[in-house]
Amino acid sequence: MQTATGSARLVKARDGAADTLARIRDLDAEALWVVYHDYAGLGRAKAVPRGRFEEVAREGVTFAMANWDLAITDEQLPHPIFGADSGDFRAVPDPSTLVALPHLPGVAQAFARLTDDTGADWDGDPRAALIGQVSRLERLDVAVKAAFEAEFVVVEGDDPAALHADRGRMFAVEGLDRRWPMAARILDDLDATGVAVHQIAKEYGPGQFEVSLLPADPLAAADRFLLARQLIRAAARAEGATASFMPKPFADVAGNGLHVHLGLTRLGEPEVDLIADADDPTRLAHTAGPPIAGLLAHAMGQAALASPTPNSYKRLLPGSWAPAHVSWAIGNRAALVRVPGRGAGRHLEVRGGDAGMNPYLHLVGLLAAIADGVERQLPVPPEADLDVGHLTDEEATAGGFSRLPADLVSALDAFEADDVLRDAVGPTIARHYVDVKGFEWDCYVERSGLAAGSTDVSDWERATYFECL
C-alpha cells in the first residue's frame, strides 16, 4: 500500500521531472551534467546523453555512497564509514539550477538534490541542510539574503610560482587591462547563466582578483557561487591560465579570502530591516544585536566550516587583514563580523572564510548561529573600536577578543563541541565531515614536512589545493 508520504514524494518527483525536461528542452542540450558538491566543496558529476534525459530527470544518476569517504587528496579514508558494501545514493537534477554552460556548446548542467535508493531525501545532503536552516529562520519570521565575495589568483600556465612574476598593483587599471579578456569572459558567462555580479576587480596580491556577487536567497546564493567558481576557472583556462581559490598559495603573498554578506529582514508586510535603524542611519536596529551575538558565540566551531583546510589557517593571522579573533564592529575591516555601510545599506559581513569551503555548509552554520542568537536573545558584546589584529595576546584576551582556532584540528574540535552547529548539519554530515577533514589534517602533518604551528606553505599544500580549489 502506498503511504501518504510516499504518494506526496512521487508527486513531487513527477512534477520536478516534468519541469526539468521542459527546461532542458528549451536549452536544446545534447548532454546533461548532474553535479553535487562533497564536504570538501568539490563538484562531482556524471554526464548523460539526450536519450536518457527523461529517465535522469525522474530518477537522477547513481553514485556510490562510498564517494563521501573520499578526501580532497582523492584517497579513501583508512576506516571509512561507507565502504564498498554501503550501497548507492542518487543525484536528482534540480530544475531551478539548470543552465547551458557557455564554454561548452550543447552541454547543460544542473545541481542536484540527493536521495537514497527509495527516493527519500538523504540526510547527508548539504543543500538539504541549508534548506532546513532557511526554514528554521522563517519560523522565527526572519528572511535572509546572502552574497559571496571571493578572492582568487590567476597565473600564466599552471605553475603556482608564476605568481611571483606578477607585478600588478591593487585596483590598478593596468592589472584589469592586462586580464580584461579573461574578466570580460567571466562577466559574459556569469550573465549568460543568471549569476548577477556586483563587480570584479584587481586585488592586492600578485595576480589576485576579487569577484563580488549580488544577493539572493541562501540556496540560490550558494548555487550561484559554485557556478561562478567553476566558470571563472574555465575562463582562465580559455586564456591559457589557471585560476585558483587556494587560501594561501605562498607565505609571502596575500591570501585569498571569502566574505559572506547577510541581509536580515522581519517577514511581513512590509518587511522590516533587522540590521539598519530606520530612524537613525548612524545606529543599528535593536534587533541586530542577537544575530551578531549568535555569530560570535559559534565562531570557534564555525571556523571548521568556513576555513576547512590546513592551508586556510596560514591566512588567518593577527595583523594580516584577515580576522584572527572573535569580534564585531561597524565599518572596521579587522573584525570577524563587520557591519558595512550606512542606513539601508547595512547588513552583516562575515569575513573569516575562504573559497575552499562548501558554501551550503558554511551558510548552514551561519544561519544556525543567527537563529540561536534570535531564539535565545543573546546580548551583543562590546564593539571592537580598534584593529584587534595588532593587539598582543594579553591585550586581546583582556579586551574579550578570543583567538580563533589556529589550525584545522583545533577548529574541528570546536565544531564537535558545538551542539548548535552539529544539530544544524545533522548527524550524518557532522560525523563524516569531521572524519574526512580529520584525515586531510593527518595527511598535512605527515606529508608537508612542516613543524606544528609553521606559517610556511609547503609544496604538498600547493600540489593538493592549487588546481582543485
matplotlib code that plots the C-alpha trace (Angstrom):
import matplotlib.pyplot as plt

x = [0.0, 1.3, 1.6, 0.5, 4.2, 5.2, 2.4, 3.5, 7.1, 6.0, 4.0, 6.9, 9.4, 7.0, 6.4, 10.2, 11.0, 8.5, 10.0, 13.5, 12.5, 10.8, 13.8, 16.4, 14.4, 14.4, 18.2, 18.4, 21.2, 22.9, 24.3, 23.4, 25.9, 24.4, 26.5, 26.7, 29.3, 31.0, 32.1, 35.4, 33.3, 34.5, 32.0, 31.3, 29.5, 28.2, 27.3, 24.3, 23.2, 20.0, 18.4, 18.5, 17.2, 13.7, 14.9, 17.5, 15.1, 12.8, 15.3, 18.6, 22.0, 23.6, 26.8, 28.4, 27.8, 31.5, 32.2, 31.5, 34.6, 36.9, 39.3, 40.4, 43.6, 41.4, 42.1, 39.5, 39.7, 41.5, 38.5, 35.5, 32.0, 30.7, 32.6, 32.2, 29.1, 27.3, 25.1, 24.2, 22.6, 21.0, 21.6, 18.4, 18.7, 17.1, 15.4, 15.9, 19.6, 19.6, 21.9, 23.6, 27.4, 28.6, 32.1, 30.8, 28.2, 25.5, 26.1, 23.6, 24.3, 22.1, 23.0, 21.3, 19.2, 20.4, 18.1, 18.6, 17.6, 13.9, 13.7, 13.6, 15.7, 19.1, 20.1, 23.7, 22.9, 24.5, 21.9, 19.0, 20.7, 20.7, 17.1, 16.4, 18.1, 16.3, 13.0, 14.1, 14.7, 11.4, 9.6, 11.3, 9.9, 13.4, 14.2, 17.8, 19.6, 23.2, 26.0, 29.5, 32.6, 35.7, 39.3, 41.3, 44.7, 45.5, 48.8, 50.0, 50.0, 49.7, 52.7, 51.9, 55.4, 54.4, 52.6, 55.9, 56.3, 53.1, 53.7, 50.1, 49.1, 46.0, 42.9, 45.3, 43.8, 46.8, 46.0, 42.5, 43.5, 46.0, 43.5, 40.5, 39.9, 39.5, 37.5, 35.2, 34.6, 33.8, 31.3, 29.7, 29.5, 28.1, 25.5, 24.5, 23.9, 21.9, 24.7, 24.3, 27.7, 28.3, 31.8, 35.2, 38.5, 42.2, 43.0, 46.1, 48.2, 50.2, 47.8, 44.9, 41.4, 38.1, 34.6, 31.5, 28.1, 24.7, 22.4, 19.9, 18.1, 20.7, 20.3, 20.4, 23.4, 25.4, 24.4, 25.5, 28.8, 29.7, 28.7, 30.8, 33.8, 33.5, 33.1, 36.0, 38.3, 37.1, 37.5, 41.1, 41.8, 40.5, 43.1, 45.9, 46.0, 45.0, 42.6, 42.9, 40.9, 43.6, 43.6, 47.3, 49.4, 52.7, 53.6, 54.8, 51.8, 48.3, 45.8, 42.5, 39.5, 35.8, 33.3, 29.6, 27.2, 23.9, 20.9, 18.2, 14.6, 11.5, 8.9, 5.6, 4.0, 6.1, 9.4, 11.4, 15.2, 16.7, 20.1, 19.6, 17.9, 15.1, 15.2, 19.0, 21.5, 24.4, 23.0, 21.9, 18.4, 18.0, 17.1, 20.7, 22.2, 21.0, 22.1, 25.6, 25.8, 24.9, 27.5, 30.2, 29.0, 29.6, 32.6, 35.0, 33.2, 32.1, 35.8, 35.8, 33.1, 34.4, 38.1, 38.2, 41.8, 45.1, 46.2, 43.3, 45.0, 48.2, 45.9, 44.1, 47.0, 46.8, 47.5, 47.1, 43.8, 42.2, 40.3, 42.1, 39.9, 36.2, 35.0, 32.4, 32.4, 30.8, 33.0, 36.1, 37.7, 39.7, 36.6, 35.3, 31.7, 31.6, 28.6, 29.5, 27.6, 25.1, 21.4, 19.5, 22.8, 23.7, 24.0, 26.3, 29.6, 31.3, 34.9, 36.6, 36.2, 37.8, 36.5, 37.7, 34.6, 31.3, 29.1, 26.0, 27.6, 29.2, 25.7, 24.1, 26.4, 26.0, 22.2, 22.1, 24.2, 21.9, 18.8, 20.4, 21.1, 17.5, 15.9, 17.9, 18.0, 21.7, 23.2, 25.8, 29.3, 31.0, 32.1, 35.8, 36.7, 40.4, 42.4, 42.2, 44.9, 47.6, 46.9, 49.2, 47.6, 47.4, 45.7, 43.2, 42.3, 41.8, 39.5, 37.4, 38.6, 39.1, 41.6, 40.0, 41.4, 45.0, 44.7, 42.2, 42.3, 41.5, 38.6, 37.3, 37.5, 35.5, 32.9, 32.5, 31.9, 29.2, 25.8, 24.1, 26.3, 26.3, 22.5, 22.2, 24.2, 22.7, 24.4, 25.4, 27.2, 28.6, 30.3, 31.5, 32.8, 35.0, 36.3, 37.1, 38.7, 40.5, 42.1, 43.1, 44.8, 46.6, 47.9, 49.1, 51.0, 52.6, 53.4, 54.0, 57.4, 56.4, 56.6, 53.5, 52.4, 54.5, 53.1, 55.2, 53.4, 54.6, 54.9, 52.4, 49.8, 50.2, 50.1, 46.9, 45.0, 46.2, 44.5, 41.4, 40.3]
y = [0.0, 3.5, 5.7, 9.4, 10.4, 8.1, 9.5, 13.0, 12.1, 10.6, 13.7, 15.9, 13.8, 13.7, 17.4, 18.1, 15.7, 17.5, 20.9, 19.6, 18.1, 21.3, 23.5, 21.2, 21.1, 24.9, 24.8, 22.3, 20.4, 17.3, 16.3, 17.0, 17.2, 16.3, 17.8, 17.6, 19.1, 17.0, 18.0, 19.4, 21.6, 19.8, 19.3, 15.7, 15.0, 12.5, 13.3, 11.7, 11.9, 13.3, 9.8, 9.4, 12.9, 11.7, 8.9, 11.0, 13.9, 11.4, 9.2, 11.0, 9.4, 6.9, 7.4, 5.1, 6.1, 5.4, 8.7, 10.5, 8.9, 10.4, 13.1, 16.1, 14.1, 11.6, 8.9, 6.9, 7.2, 4.4, 3.5, 4.5, 4.7, 4.0, 1.1, -0.9, -2.6, 0.7, 0.9, 4.0, 7.4, 9.3, 12.8, 14.2, 17.4, 20.5, 22.2, 25.6, 25.3, 24.2, 26.3, 26.0, 26.1, 29.0, 27.5, 24.0, 24.3, 21.6, 21.0, 21.8, 21.4, 21.1, 20.9, 18.0, 17.1, 13.9, 10.9, 7.4, 4.4, 4.7, 8.3, 9.8, 12.9, 11.8, 13.4, 13.8, 16.3, 19.7, 21.5, 19.9, 21.0, 24.6, 24.5, 23.3, 26.3, 28.7, 27.2, 27.5, 31.2, 31.6, 30.1, 32.9, 35.4, 36.1, 36.2, 36.1, 37.3, 36.2, 37.2, 35.9, 37.9, 35.8, 36.4, 34.2, 34.3, 33.9, 32.6, 32.0, 28.3, 26.0, 26.7, 28.5, 30.0, 32.2, 34.4, 35.9, 37.3, 39.3, 43.0, 44.2, 46.8, 46.8, 48.1, 49.3, 49.9, 48.1, 44.9, 44.9, 45.9, 43.0, 40.4, 42.0, 39.2, 36.8, 39.2, 40.0, 36.3, 35.8, 38.7, 37.4, 33.8, 34.7, 36.9, 34.2, 31.7, 34.1, 34.8, 38.5, 40.2, 43.3, 43.8, 42.3, 43.9, 43.5, 42.9, 43.4, 40.4, 39.3, 38.0, 38.4, 39.3, 39.6, 38.8, 40.0, 38.6, 40.2, 39.0, 36.1, 33.7, 31.5, 28.4, 30.3, 32.3, 29.1, 27.6, 30.7, 31.0, 27.4, 28.0, 31.2, 29.5, 26.8, 29.3, 31.5, 28.6, 27.7, 31.3, 31.3, 28.0, 29.5, 32.2, 29.7, 30.5, 28.9, 30.5, 29.3, 30.0, 28.3, 30.2, 30.8, 29.8, 31.2, 32.6, 35.8, 36.7, 37.8, 35.1, 34.5, 35.1, 34.8, 37.1, 36.3, 39.2, 38.6, 40.8, 40.1, 41.3, 40.5, 38.8, 40.6, 43.5, 45.5, 43.7, 45.3, 45.5, 43.9, 45.5, 49.1, 51.6, 53.1, 56.4, 56.9, 56.0, 56.1, 53.4, 49.7, 48.5, 46.9, 43.6, 43.5, 42.5, 38.9, 37.8, 39.3, 37.7, 34.3, 34.6, 35.4, 32.7, 30.0, 31.5, 28.9, 25.9, 27.7, 28.1, 24.4, 25.0, 28.4, 27.7, 23.9, 23.1, 23.1, 25.8, 28.1, 28.9, 30.2, 33.2, 33.8, 35.5, 38.6, 41.8, 40.3, 41.9, 38.5, 38.2, 36.1, 37.0, 36.8, 40.4, 42.6, 46.2, 48.8, 49.6, 48.1, 45.6, 44.0, 42.4, 38.9, 40.2, 43.7, 45.9, 47.9, 50.9, 53.3, 53.4, 51.0, 49.6, 48.0, 44.2, 41.7, 40.7, 37.6, 37.8, 34.7, 32.1, 31.1, 29.7, 26.2, 25.7, 24.1, 27.1, 25.2, 24.0, 27.4, 29.0, 26.3, 27.2, 30.9, 30.7, 28.3, 30.7, 33.6, 31.5, 30.6, 34.2, 35.2, 32.3, 33.0, 36.7, 36.7, 40.1, 41.5, 42.1, 45.5, 46.6, 46.4, 50.0, 49.2, 46.9, 43.7, 42.0, 44.3, 43.7, 41.4, 38.1, 39.5, 42.7, 40.8, 38.5, 41.4, 43.1, 39.9, 39.1, 35.3, 34.0, 31.9, 28.4, 28.5, 25.3, 22.9, 20.3, 22.9, 24.1, 20.6, 20.1, 23.3, 22.2, 18.9, 20.7, 23.0, 21.3, 24.0, 23.6, 19.8, 19.7, 22.1, 20.0, 16.7, 13.6, 12.2, 15.3, 16.1, 12.7, 12.4, 16.0, 15.6, 12.2, 13.5, 16.7, 15.0, 12.7, 15.8, 17.2, 13.9, 14.0, 17.5, 16.6, 13.5, 14.9, 18.7, 18.4, 21.4, 21.7, 22.3, 25.9, 26.8, 29.5, 28.4, 26.9, 23.5, 22.1, 19.4, 22.1, 23.7, 20.2, 19.4, 22.6, 25.0, 23.4, 21.9, 24.9]
z = [0.0, -0.9, 2.1, 2.1, 2.4, -0.4, -2.6, -1.9, -2.7, -6.1, -7.0, -6.1, -8.1, -11.1, -11.1, -10.7, -13.6, -15.9, -15.0, -15.7, -19.1, -20.1, -19.2, -20.7, -24.0, -24.0, -23.8, -26.7, -24.9, -26.2, -22.8, -19.2, -16.4, -13.0, -10.2, -6.4, -4.1, -1.5, 2.0, 0.6, -1.7, -4.8, -7.6, -8.5, -11.8, -14.3, -17.9, -19.6, -23.3, -24.6, -24.9, -21.1, -20.1, -19.3, -17.0, -15.3, -14.8, -13.0, -11.1, -11.1, -11.6, -9.3, -7.2, -4.7, -1.1, -0.6, -2.5, 0.7, 2.3, -0.4, 0.9, -1.2, -1.9, -3.8, -1.2, 0.7, 4.4, 6.1, 8.2, 6.0, 7.3, 3.8, 2.4, -0.8, 0.6, 1.6, -1.5, -3.5, -3.5, -6.3, -7.5, -9.0, -11.1, -9.5, -12.4, -10.9, -11.3, -15.0, -17.2, -20.6, -20.0, -22.1, -22.8, -23.7, -26.5, -26.2, -22.6, -19.9, -16.1, -13.0, -9.4, -7.6, -4.6, -3.1, -2.3, -1.1, -3.2, -2.2, -3.5, 0.0, 0.7, 2.1, 5.4, 4.3, 1.6, 2.3, 0.2, 2.1, 5.4, 4.2, 3.2, 6.7, 8.3, 6.0, 7.1, 10.7, 10.4, 8.5, 11.5, 13.5, 10.9, 9.7, 6.0, 4.7, 1.6, 1.1, -1.2, -1.7, -2.2, -3.1, -3.9, -6.3, -8.1, -11.8, -13.2, -16.7, -17.4, -14.4, -12.2, -9.0, -8.8, -11.8, -9.2, -8.2, -11.7, -11.5, -10.5, -10.9, -8.3, -6.1, -8.1, -10.8, -14.2, -15.7, -13.8, -15.0, -18.5, -18.9, -17.8, -19.4, -22.0, -19.1, -17.0, -19.9, -20.5, -16.8, -16.8, -20.0, -18.8, -15.5, -17.1, -19.5, -16.6, -14.5, -11.9, -11.0, -10.5, -8.3, -9.5, -10.4, -9.6, -9.4, -5.7, -3.5, -4.1, -7.1, -9.8, -7.3, -8.3, -6.4, -7.6, -5.7, -6.4, -5.8, -3.0, -3.4, -1.2, 0.6, -1.6, -4.8, -3.5, -2.8, -6.1, -8.0, -6.1, -7.0, -10.7, -10.7, -9.2, -12.0, -14.8, -13.5, -13.7, -17.2, -18.3, -17.1, -18.9, -22.1, -21.8, -21.2, -17.4, -14.1, -11.6, -8.0, -4.9, -2.7, 0.6, 0.9, -2.1, -0.7, 2.7, 1.2, -0.9, 0.1, 0.9, -0.8, 1.5, 1.1, 2.8, 3.2, 3.2, 5.0, 4.9, 7.5, 7.4, 9.5, 7.4, 7.0, 5.1, 4.8, 5.6, 8.4, 8.2, 11.3, 11.0, 10.0, 12.3, 10.3, 12.2, 12.7, 9.9, 12.4, 14.6, 14.4, 15.0, 18.4, 16.5, 15.1, 18.5, 18.8, 15.3, 15.8, 19.2, 17.7, 15.0, 17.7, 20.1, 17.4, 15.6, 17.0, 15.7, 12.5, 11.6, 10.7, 8.1, 6.9, 6.7, 6.0, 5.0, 6.9, 4.4, 5.5, 8.8, 7.1, 6.1, 9.4, 11.2, 13.5, 11.7, 8.3, 7.3, 7.8, 11.1, 13.7, 16.7, 17.6, 17.3, 15.6, 14.6, 12.4, 9.4, 11.0, 8.5, 11.2, 12.7, 12.1, 11.8, 10.2, 9.6, 6.4, 5.0, 6.5, 6.6, 4.4, 3.0, 6.4, 6.7, 8.3, 6.6, 7.9, 6.9, 8.2, 5.5, 2.2, -1.1, -0.3, 1.8, 0.9, 0.7, 1.7, 4.9, 5.6, 5.3, 7.4, 10.3, 9.9, 9.7, 12.7, 14.7, 13.8, 14.7, 18.1, 18.8, 18.0, 19.8, 23.0, 22.5, 23.2, 24.3, 21.9, 23.4, 23.1, 19.6, 18.7, 18.0, 17.1, 15.0, 17.1, 15.0, 16.3, 19.9, 21.9, 23.1, 26.5, 25.3, 23.1, 26.0, 28.3, 25.7, 25.4, 21.9, 21.8, 19.3, 16.5, 16.1, 14.9, 12.9, 11.3, 14.0, 16.7, 14.6, 14.2, 18.0, 18.4, 15.9, 17.6, 20.9, 19.4, 19.6, 17.7, 14.7, 14.8, 15.1, 12.2, 9.8, 11.2, 12.5, 9.1, 7.9, 11.4, 11.6, 8.0, 7.8, 10.8, 9.6, 6.1, 7.3, 10.1, 7.5, 5.5, 8.6, 9.2, 5.6, 6.0, 9.2, 7.7, 4.2, 4.4, 6.1, 8.3, 12.1, 14.1, 14.0, 10.9, 8.7, 5.8, 2.8, 1.7, -1.8, -0.6, 0.0, -3.4, -5.1, -3.1, -3.4, -6.1, -9.1, -7.4, -5.3]

ax = plt.figure().add_subplot(projection="3d")
ax.plot(x, y, z, "-o")
ax.set_aspect("equal")
plt.show()
